[in-house]
């Protein structure tokens, strides 16, 4: 029987911690929000693009809305357990 590696979980945990540090920095300085935006804009765009039937205009608008709402509520964001 093979052992199950905890490495995938530790990598996910590390990414979550890195994201939380970005959020905390952005809560203190709105200029730091750009780092979150830069990190996720392409993957979010591809995800949304697929789900809207490859309509680039709709995908761009939705991604913009998501980031605007996230920025608007950044101060309310709390770390999950």
matplotlib code that plots the C-alpha trace (Angstrom):
import matplotlib.pyplot as plt

x = [0.0, 1.4, 1.6, -0.5, 1.6, 0.6, 2.4, -0.6, -2.4, 0.6, 1.0, -2.7, -2.3, 0.7, -1.2, -4.1, -1.7, 0.0, -3.4, -4.4, -1.2, -2.1, -5.6, -4.3, -1.9, -4.7, -6.9, -4.2, -3.2, -5.5, -2.6, -1.7, -5.0, -3.4, -1.3, -4.4, -5.9, -2.7, -2.6, -6.2, -7.4, -6.3, -7.6, -10.8, -11.3, -10.7, -13.2, -15.9, -15.2, -15.9, -19.1, -20.5, -20.0, -16.8, -18.4, -15.3, -17.3, -19.6, -16.6, -14.6, -17.6, -18.2, -14.6, -14.5, -17.7, -16.2, -13.0, -14.9, -17.2, -14.3, -12.5, -15.6, -16.0, -12.3, -12.5, -15.2, -13.1, -12.1, -9.8, -11.6, -10.6]
y = [0.0, 3.4, 6.4, 9.4, 12.5, 15.6, 17.8, 18.8, 19.9, 21.8, 23.6, 24.5, 25.7, 27.8, 29.4, 30.2, 31.8, 33.8, 35.0, 36.0, 38.0, 39.8, 40.5, 41.9, 44.1, 45.3, 46.1, 48.4, 49.9, 49.8, 49.9, 46.4, 45.1, 45.2, 42.2, 40.2, 41.4, 40.5, 37.1, 36.0, 38.1, 35.7, 32.5, 34.1, 35.5, 32.1, 30.5, 33.1, 33.1, 29.3, 29.7, 32.5, 30.7, 32.4, 35.9, 38.0, 41.2, 39.6, 37.8, 41.0, 42.8, 40.0, 39.8, 43.6, 43.4, 40.6, 42.5, 45.7, 44.0, 42.2, 45.5, 47.2, 44.6, 44.0, 45.6, 43.0, 40.0, 37.7, 34.7, 31.3, 28.6]
z = [0.0, -1.0, 1.3, 0.5, 0.2, 2.1, -0.4, -2.6, 0.6, 1.8, -1.5, -1.5, 2.1, 1.1, -1.8, 0.5, 3.0, 0.2, -1.0, 2.6, 2.9, -0.4, 0.9, 4.2, 2.3, 0.0, 3.0, 4.3, 1.0, -2.0, -4.4, -3.3, -4.7, -8.2, -7.1, -6.5, -9.8, -11.7, -10.1, -10.9, -13.9, -16.6, -15.0, -14.0, -17.5, -19.1, -16.6, -17.3, -21.0, -21.2, -19.2, -21.3, -24.6, -25.6, -25.8, -25.1, -24.4, -21.8, -20.2, -19.9, -18.3, -15.8, -14.8, -14.3, -12.2, -10.1, -9.3, -8.6, -6.1, -4.5, -4.2, -2.8, -0.1, 0.6, 4.1, 5.0, 4.0, 6.8, 6.7, 6.6, 9.1]

ax = plt.figure().add_subplot(projection="3d")
ax.plot(x, y, z, "-o")
ax.set_aspect("equal")
plt.show()
